[in-house]
Amino acid sequence: MKKELNIENLISSINRLKVDSKPNWGGMNCSQMLKHCNRQAKLYCNEYKTSYLSLFLANTIGKIHLFYLKYIIQYDINKYKKNSKGLSFLNTSNIDNIDFEDEKNKLIKRLKFVNNFKPQYISTPIHGKVRNETFKKNILSHVKYHLNQFNAL
C-alpha cells in the first residue's frame, strides 16, 4: 500500500532532514534540494513573473507532462525518472551558502499554504489551468520525490 500523501507526513519528513543528509542519487545537497522544492512550489503558485512563451509551453508540453504524471506514472514517485533534466530556473546545484533552516521553514510554510488552498482551479506556468486537487498533488508529489531522494520518508 502506498504511503498516504498528506501534509503531516511531509512536514514530519522535512523535520527529519539534517543539513548533512546524503542523497540516494543526484548532485544536490540537502540545502539545495530544499531551495529547489521551494522554487518549484513558488513557481507553481504563480509567484514568479512568466512570459508568453512559458504560458504557451505550459499549455502544450506542460499538458503532456501532466498527462504523464496523472495517467502514466500516477504520481508514483518510484516510477519518476531520477536525475531528469528540469527547468534551468529550478537548478540549485550550483548555489552555495544556502540557509538550511530558513529553506526548511519556508517549505513547511508553503506546504501548509498549498494544503489550505481553496479555489477550484489555478492557472500554473508549468501545466496551465489545473484543478485544486491536481495543484496540490503536483507540489506535494514533487516534495515527496525529493524527500525520498534523501531517505526522509
C-alpha positions as CSV (number, residue, x, y, z in Angstrom):
1,M,0.0,0.0,0.0
2,K,1.3,3.5,-0.9
3,K,2.1,5.8,2.0
4,E,-0.6,8.5,2.2
5,L,0.4,11.8,0.6
6,N,-0.5,14.2,3.3
7,I,0.8,17.4,4.8
8,E,1.6,15.9,8.3
9,N,3.8,13.1,6.8
10,L,5.6,15.6,4.6
11,I,6.3,18.0,7.4
12,S,7.4,15.2,9.7
13,S,9.8,14.0,6.9
14,I,11.1,17.5,6.3
15,N,11.9,17.9,10.1
16,R,13.9,14.6,9.9
17,L,16.3,16.2,7.4
18,K,19.7,17.3,8.6
19,V,22.0,19.7,6.8
20,D,24.4,16.9,6.1
21,S,21.7,14.3,5.0
22,K,23.1,12.4,2.0
23,P,21.1,11.8,-1.2
24,N,20.5,8.4,-2.8
25,W,21.0,10.0,-6.2
26,G,21.6,13.4,-7.8
27,G,24.0,16.2,-7.3
28,M,22.2,18.4,-4.9
29,N,23.0,18.6,-1.2
30,C,20.1,18.8,1.3
31,S,20.0,22.6,1.4
32,Q,20.0,22.8,-2.4
33,M,17.1,20.3,-2.5
34,L,15.0,22.4,-0.1
35,K,15.7,25.5,-2.1
36,H,14.8,23.6,-5.3
37,C,11.5,22.4,-3.8
38,N,10.7,26.0,-2.6
39,R,11.4,27.4,-6.1
40,Q,9.2,24.8,-7.8
41,A,6.3,25.4,-5.4
42,K,6.6,29.2,-5.7
43,L,6.6,28.9,-9.5
44,Y,3.6,26.5,-9.4
45,C,1.8,29.0,-7.1
46,N,2.4,31.8,-9.7
47,E,4.8,33.8,-7.5
48,Y,7.2,34.5,-10.4
49,K,6.6,36.6,-13.4
50,T,6.3,34.4,-16.5
51,S,6.4,35.2,-20.2
52,Y,4.0,34.5,-23.0
53,L,6.4,31.7,-24.2
54,S,6.1,30.0,-20.8
55,L,2.3,30.2,-21.0
56,F,2.4,28.6,-24.5
57,L,4.7,25.9,-23.2
58,A,2.5,25.2,-20.2
59,N,-0.4,24.6,-22.5
60,T,1.5,22.3,-24.8
61,I,4.5,20.5,-23.4
62,G,3.2,21.1,-19.9
63,K,-0.1,19.3,-20.6
64,I,1.9,16.3,-22.0
65,H,3.9,16.3,-18.8
66,L,0.8,16.5,-16.7
67,F,-0.7,13.6,-18.6
68,Y,2.4,11.6,-17.9
69,L,2.2,12.4,-14.1
70,K,-1.5,11.6,-13.8
71,Y,-2.1,8.7,-16.1
72,I,1.3,7.0,-16.9
73,I,3.1,7.0,-13.5
74,Q,0.0,8.0,-11.5
75,Y,2.1,10.1,-9.1
76,D,4.2,7.1,-8.1
77,I,7.5,8.8,-7.1
78,N,9.3,5.5,-7.6
79,K,8.4,5.5,-11.3
80,Y,9.6,9.0,-11.9
81,K,13.0,9.1,-13.7
82,K,15.9,10.0,-11.4
83,N,18.2,12.8,-12.4
84,S,15.8,14.0,-15.1
85,K,16.5,17.5,-16.5
86,G,14.1,20.2,-15.4
87,L,13.7,23.9,-15.9
88,S,17.1,25.6,-15.6
89,F,15.5,28.1,-13.2
90,L,14.9,25.2,-10.7
91,N,18.5,24.1,-10.8
92,T,20.1,24.9,-7.4
93,S,23.1,22.6,-7.5
94,N,25.4,25.5,-8.2
95,I,24.3,27.6,-5.3
96,D,26.4,27.6,-2.1
97,N,25.7,29.1,1.3
98,I,22.0,28.3,1.4
99,D,20.4,28.7,4.9
100,F,19.2,25.2,5.6
101,E,16.8,26.1,8.4
102,D,15.4,29.1,6.5
103,E,14.7,26.9,3.4
104,K,13.2,24.2,5.6
105,N,10.9,26.6,7.4
106,K,9.9,28.3,4.1
107,L,9.0,24.9,2.6
108,I,6.9,23.9,5.6
109,K,5.0,27.2,5.4
110,R,4.5,26.9,1.7
111,L,3.2,23.3,2.0
112,K,0.7,24.5,4.6
113,F,-0.5,27.2,2.2
114,V,-0.9,24.7,-0.6
115,N,-2.7,22.3,1.7
116,N,-5.2,25.0,2.6
117,F,-5.6,26.3,-0.9
118,K,-9.4,26.6,-1.6
119,P,-10.0,27.9,-5.2
120,Q,-11.3,25.2,-7.5
121,Y,-8.8,26.0,-10.2
122,I,-5.4,27.7,-10.6
123,S,-3.5,28.6,-13.7
124,T,0.1,27.5,-13.4
125,P,3.1,28.4,-15.6
126,I,4.1,24.7,-15.7
127,H,0.8,22.9,-16.6
128,G,-1.6,25.7,-17.4
129,K,-5.1,25.6,-15.7
130,V,-5.4,22.7,-13.3
131,R,-8.0,21.6,-10.7
132,N,-7.3,22.2,-7.0
133,E,-6.6,18.5,-6.4
134,T,-4.1,18.4,-9.2
135,F,-2.4,21.6,-8.0
136,K,-1.9,20.1,-4.6
137,K,-0.8,16.6,-5.8
138,N,1.8,18.1,-8.2
139,I,3.5,20.2,-5.4
140,L,3.2,17.5,-2.7
141,S,4.4,14.7,-5.0
142,H,7.4,16.8,-6.1
143,V,8.4,17.3,-2.5
144,K,7.8,13.7,-1.6
145,Y,10.0,12.6,-4.5
146,H,12.9,14.7,-3.2
147,L,12.3,13.6,0.4
148,N,12.6,10.1,-0.8
149,Q,15.9,11.1,-2.5
150,F,17.2,12.0,0.9
151,N,15.8,9.0,2.8
152,A,13.5,11.2,4.8
153,L,10.2,9.3,4.1
